[in-house]
Amino acid sequence: MDSSSSSGPEGSSPIQELSTTLEASTAATSVQQRRCLVISLIRHAQCVSNATKAWNEDDDPDPLTEVGRFQAESLGKEWANTRIDYLMSSPLERAHDTAKALSDHNETHPEVHTLSLLVERQYGRRVPQLMRYNQRAGREELTGRSAYSFGVVLEGAVLRGEIVIRSVLQTRGVISEPPEFFTNKKTTTTPAVLPDGIPHVVIVSHNVFLSELYEKLHYWGGDYKETKCDYRNAGWSRHILWYDENSDELDVFDMKFCAERWGQ
């Protein structure tokens, strides 16, 4: 019998079978072309301005308090056996010292890479001075200007966050199918629990920047929306990123949400 006229399972022709196989192969290839990465976002431990509610000028020293040093040490010990493939930190003292404690206690002692894009808001001199003597005027100044690093307003933190995410996806992400934690929506509160084979990048920064970064992840390519994400001192969250370079589509799953929510 001519093989071209034979039928496969359930009466399908060899051409139909080949077409189905090619379609399945194409779909599998599409999945494999996505970049996958796990990121953990950590807020620095308590610093002097957190404890005193002071408004510092940009260049004022703002070291960790005794409570903050204890928080950073405790965080480091809790993360001692957590795989950290790349550790990034804001260069500001309170964040860098928190990241250093994390590195010092971790079994692999990852290098702390500082990045100016991760800094917190910078008010200049006028806002802190007004806040000390006339908080109403200070808040009016803050609302009208809200200066952040590099002289941009709040949206600048979102832009900086996007630059950071695109960079780590490109340089640290791996081509992979979505891990089991992603497909099965598995969460964790244990730092050492991570998907196998997926790089883990840790970012130590500041509450406003991390909250804006989190919101950018969840509204990638869409209109900005504010969420109820708020990081306490030494609090952390973890997210699986699955990114399609062709469509610029980013799917995100929160393995652990940030430690605090407004209104709770």
DAHU-V844152 format. One record per residue. N is the residue number from 1. NEAR is the number of other C-alpha atoms within 8 Angstrom. Layout:
N&NEAR + N&NEAR
This chain:
1&4 + 2&5 + 3&5 + 4&6 + 5&7 + 6&9 + 7&9 + 8&9 + 9&5 + 10&5 + 11&6 + 12&9 + 13&11 + 14&10 + 15&6 + 16&8 + 17&10 + 18&8 + 19&8 + 20&8 + 21&8 + 22&8 + 23&8 + 24&8 + 25&8 + 26&8 + 27&8 + 28&8 + 29&8 + 30&8 + 31&9 + 32&9 + 33&10 + 34&14 + 35&15 + 36&17 + 37&15 + 38&12 + 39&12 + 40&12 + 41&12 + 42&15 + 43&16 + 44&15 + 45&14 + 46&15 + 47&12 + 48&10 + 49&10 + 50&8 + 51&8 + 52&6 + 53&6 + 54&6 + 55&10 + 56&8 + 57&10 + 58&8 + 59&5 + 60&6 + 61&5 + 62&9 + 63&8 + 64&14 + 65&10 + 66&6 + 67&8 + 68&12 + 69&12 + 70&8 + 71&12 + 72&15 + 73&11 + 74&8 + 75&11 + 76&14 + 77&10 + 78&8 + 79&12 + 80&10 + 81&8 + 82&9 + 83&8 + 84&10 + 85&9 + 86&9 + 87&14 + 88&13 + 89&15 + 90&15 + 91&11 + 92&7 + 93&10 + 94&13 + 95&16 + 96&14 + 97&10 + 98&14 + 99&14 + 100&9 + 101&12 + 102&15 + 103&13 + 104&8 + 105&12 + 106&14 + 107&6 + 108&7 + 109&8 + 110&10 + 111&7 + 112&11 + 113&7 + 114&9 + 115&10 + 116&7 + 117&9 + 118&13 + 119&13 + 120&11 + 121&10 + 122&9 + 123&13 + 124&9 + 125&8 + 126&8 + 127&13 + 128&13 + 129&10 + 130&11 + 131&13 + 132&8 + 133&6 + 134&8 + 135&9 + 136&7 + 137&9 + 138&14 + 139&10 + 140&8 + 141&10 + 142&11 + 143&7 + 144&6 + 145&7 + 146&11 + 147&13 + 148&14 + 149&12 + 150&4 + 151&6 + 152&9 + 153&10 + 154&9 + 155&7 + 156&10 + 157&13 + 158&12 + 159&8 + 160&10 + 161&14 + 162&10 + 163&8 + 164&9 + 165&8 + 166&8 + 167&8 + 168&10 + 169&12 + 170&8 + 171&6 + 172&9 + 173&12 + 174&10 + 175&9 + 176&11 + 177&8 + 178&8 + 179&9 + 180&9 + 181&10 + 182&10 + 183&7 + 184&6 + 185&9 + 186&8 + 187&8 + 188&8 + 189&5 + 190&5 + 191&9 + 192&8 + 193&7 + 194&7 + 195&8 + 196&5 + 197&4 + 198&10 + 199&11 + 200&13 + 201&15 + 202&13 + 203&11 + 204&16 + 205&16 + 206&14 + 207&11 + 208&9 + 209&15 + 210&13 + 211&11 + 212&11 + 213&12 + 214&9 + 215&12 + 216&12 + 217&9 + 218&8 + 219&10 + 220&8 + 221&6 + 222&5 + 223&5 + 224&7 + 225&6 + 226&5 + 227&5 + 228&6 + 229&10 + 230&12 + 231&15 + 232&9 + 233&10 + 234&14 + 235&11 + 236&13 + 237&13 + 238&13 + 239&12 + 240&13 + 241&13 + 242&12 + 243&12 + 244&11 + 245&9 + 246&5 + 247&5 + 248&8 + 249&10 + 250&10 + 251&8 + 252&10 + 253&9 + 254&10 + 255&13 + 256&11 + 257&8 + 258&12 + 259&10 + 260&9 + 261&9 + 262&7 + 263&3 + 264&4
